């Protein structure tokens, strides 16, 4: 088991809300932070709706739904994270933004053994760790979307991460959150995205060059390779802005063409066509 009982989650977007739900459903005291009251209410509604759907589908009982909601609290002040045993950052995939958050968390989280974690998909953990005065207590905990459903979590220790931090984090993921953890080195993309992103970018290039239609590309992988979702549908689900950000991080690290974001992807992001979350991407929603 683990000694972690109080968790803070920075960000209540799609991933942050999912992580908060996983932790609260597992019996942890969870506080969620957003930048504005409006963003916080949107996040609270997202969480409430997700738990309601889980109850409707019989995944949890109504009593479990209510108990989970009781374990959730919300704030716009990171200073309220002072007593947290673990804080998981789950904001936009931007190194500067994440670094600034870690600098603030380092100041406000007062428990000497508190772990500061990031849900980053691709940003080197060591860059976030050295922005704090406790680099041995910084680690990557990368959940997958949707976090309440997906069984996998990537654990990414930085070069600076201490053995005790790794041990406590693994215990939390396995014993409390009931997730399967895989260990990844602190390299852009880690395990899953290092394999997945080149595949998605290849599908986007295929569509961009007119080799095949979006439907044929997706049907080809769904029906020909037994993938549950085609690459363009999956790109829309993940978020095209997120894919572009991960691709940029990986290209910056490896300088290999297969990691370079195709022009079509960049234009779609510029146009605000981010996928499901914006209502349009390769498909309309």
N, C-alpha and C positions, 0 to 999 in steps of 0.2 A: 504493500500500500504506500501512500504518499502522505507527506505532512502538509501538502498544499491544500488549503481550504478556501482562501479568498482570492478570487481572480479578477483582474481588470482587463477590459477589452477596449482598445482605442480604435474607434471607427465602428459604425453600425450600418454599413452598406451591406451588400449581398454576402460578402465573406465574413465581416465582423459580426453581423447578426447571426449567421450560421454557427460561428465559433462560440458566441455567447450562449446560444441555444444548447449546443452540445454540452458545454460546461454546466449550465444550470440544470439540464435534464439529468446530469450525472451526480447531482446533489451538492454542487459547489455554490458558494455565495459569489454572485457575479455582478460587477458594476461595469456599465457600458458608458463610454464617453464619446461625445460628438462635439463639433466645433460651434454649432448654433442650436438654439432651442428648436428651430424648425427641422433641422436635420435629425435631431434627437427624436422628435415626434414621429417622423417618417420611419426611423429605425425601430422605435417602439411598436408602431403599427405593423411593420414587417415581421417582427418577432411574434407578436400576438397572433397575426394571421397564420404564420407557419405552425405555431403550436396548435391553433384551432384546427387546421387541416390534418395535422398528425392525429389529433383526437378523433376527427371525423372518419379517418381511414382505419382507426383501430390500432394505430402504432403505439399510442399511449392512452391511458384512461383520462376521463375528465378530471379526476382527482390529481393525477400526475401533471396534467396541464396546469391546473390552478397552483399546485405546489411549485412548479417550475417558475411560473410568473411571480410568485412570492419571493423567489430567490434572486430575482432580477431587480437591479436599481439602475438609475440613469443620472447622468450629470454632464455639464458642459465645463467642469472645472477639474483638470487633471490633479490638482492639489488634493482632491478627495481620494486619490489612490494611495495615500500615505501608508495604509495598513495592509496593502495587498501582498500576498505571498508570491504571486506571479502576475505579470502584466503582458498581454499579447497585443502587439501593434498590428492592425489590419487596415491600413489606409492605402491611398493611391500608390501605385508602383513608381515612386519617384525618390531617388536617393537623398536629395536635399531635404524633402519633407520628412522622410523617415528619420534622418539623422537629427533634425531639429527636435522631433518628438522624443527620441532617445535621450537627448541632452536634458530635456525638461523632466522626463521620467527619472533620470539619474538624480535630479535635485529633489523631487517631491516624494518618491517612494522611499520611506525611511527604514523599513525593515532591513537589517544588515544582510540577511540571507535571501532577499527577494530575487527572483529570476526575472530578467527582462528578455522577452522573446519577440521575434518578428515572424509574421506570416508571409514574408516576401517570397516571390516566385523565382527571383533571379539575382537580386542585389547581394553582393558579397557581405556576409555576416560580419566579417572582421572590420569593415568600415563602420558599421553601426556599433560594434563592441568598443572600438577605441575612442568613440565619441563620448563614452561614459568613464566614470572612475572605477567601474567594476567589470572590466572586460571578461573576467573569468565567470561572470554570472549572466552572460548574454549568449543566446542560442537561437537557432531558427526552428520554428515549429510550423511546418507548412501543411495546412489542411487543403482539401480539395472540394470543389463545388459540385453539389450542395453539401456542406459540411455535416449536417445531421444524417445524411444518407451514405456518403462515401466512407468506406472503412479505412482508407489509407491516410497516414500522416508521415511526412518526411521530417526527420530530425537532422538538423545541420549544425554541428558544432563548428565554431570558428577556431582558428589556430589558438586563440586565447581562452577558449571555453574550458572550465575546470571539470575534472572527473565527477565531482559531487553534483554539479549542475546537470550533467548528462544523466547521471543515475537518477536524480529526482524527477527529471523531465520524462525519462522513459517509464518510470513507475506511474506517473500521472497518466500518460497516454495509454499504457497497457491496462493498468489495474482500475483506474477510475473512469476514463473516457471510453474504454473498451474499443480502442482503435488498434489497427496493426501498424507498427512503426517500422520504417526502413531507414537506415543510416546513410546519409550522403555527405560527401566531402563538400567543403565550401567553395564550389566552382559554379559559375553562372549556369542556371538551369537545373542544377542538382541532378537527380536521376530522371524523374518523369518528364520535365520540360525539355531536358537535353535530348530526349527521344521524341517527344511529342511536337515541339515547335517546328523543327525542320519539316516534319510530315505535313503540318497545317500550312506552312508557308509554301510547300510544294504544290498543295492543292489550290491555293490561291493563285500561284503562278500559272497553273494549268488552266484555270478559269480565265485569268487575265489574258492569256495568249490565244484563247478561243479553241483550245484542243478539245474541250468537252463542255457541255452545259453544267450548271450547278447541280441539277437533278441527277444527271448521269454520273458525275463525280461522286456524289453522296451515295447514290444507289449502288455504284460499283463497289464501294468499300463496305456498305451495309450487307448487300446480297452476295458479293463475291468473296469478302474476307470475314463475314460474320461480325463486323463491328456494330455495336448497338446504335451508333450515330455516325453519320458521314462527317468528313472533316470540315465542310463549310457550315453545316448545322452546329457542329461542336465549336467552331470559331465564334459563331454568333452567341452561343451559350456562355463561353468564357468571357467574351467582351473583346472587340477588335482593338480597343485602346490598350487593354492589358496584354494582348498578344504582341502588339507593336512594341510596347515597353520591354517585354521579356526579350524579344528579338534584338532590340537595341543593346540591352545589357549583354546578351550572349555574343553579339557581333563585336562589341567593344572588347570583350575578353579574348575571343578566339580569332577574330579577323578572318573567318571563313565565310565564303559567299552563301552557303546554305542557311546561315543565320541572318542574312540581310533581309529586312522587311521589303516586300514587293511594293512598287509605286502605288498600285491599286489599293493596297491595305492602308498606306499612309494617306491617300486622298480620301478614303472612306472615313478615316478617323477625323481628318480636318473638316469633313462635311457633317460631322456629328452622327454618323451612322455607325454606332458602336455595337450593334447586335440586338439581342433580346431586350437589354435594359433600356435602350433608346427607342425601341419599337421598330427599328429597321437595321438591316445589315446586308448579308447576302440574301436574306429572306425578310419578309415583312411580318410583324407580329401585332 
